[in-house]
Amino acid sequence: MEKKILMMLTVAALIALASISSTWAYVSFSIYGYTDKPQYRPGETGTLKIWVYNDGTEDLILKNMTLIYPWHHIMWGANETLVLSAAKVIPPKDNYNTTAQFTIPTDGRPTAGNVKIYVNERTDYRYLTLNVDNPPVYAFENMNNLITLFSALVIITLIGIIGIVFTIYLTARRPKMVWAEEPKQQ
């Protein structure tokens, strides 16, 4: 009899454990966002629009968000922490949206890449793509050298044309030589 009671208690405990584990509440969130322009140039200012969506079954308490931009370096920084004045509670199946302003640096650091977003210093993060137009190396940087060479080419061509015209003029205007027969000697 004791074995039957022990067996029934074990089965009841397993059923209770299985039903409890499926009803545990958990915090899960997704981050969505986009930039106001598809591409930026160095020195431009942009806006990053961010949505935090609570897709879990428990309230998400949002205290801060840390944005790490692609040009981030430990010496220069380039990350930003958005701290809310009061913790924002996001109920399940609801969202919170915010914006962040950024400026693309002009000192050679800008690279296209992803903005890494951490919420409440959690270990997981989400990426949003940020495209930075790397300025092309212009072939016209040394245009003054090209203009000098082109000017020299024009001058040499003009001198050659003047020489040819002068030669044609002189050959057309020169006195004709008449060849006279030599008197025959007798």
Summary of the structure (lengths in Angstrom):
residues: 186
radius of gyration: 41.4
end to end distance: 170.4
largest distance: 170.4
contacts: 395
relative contact order: 0.15
helix: 28%
strand: 38%
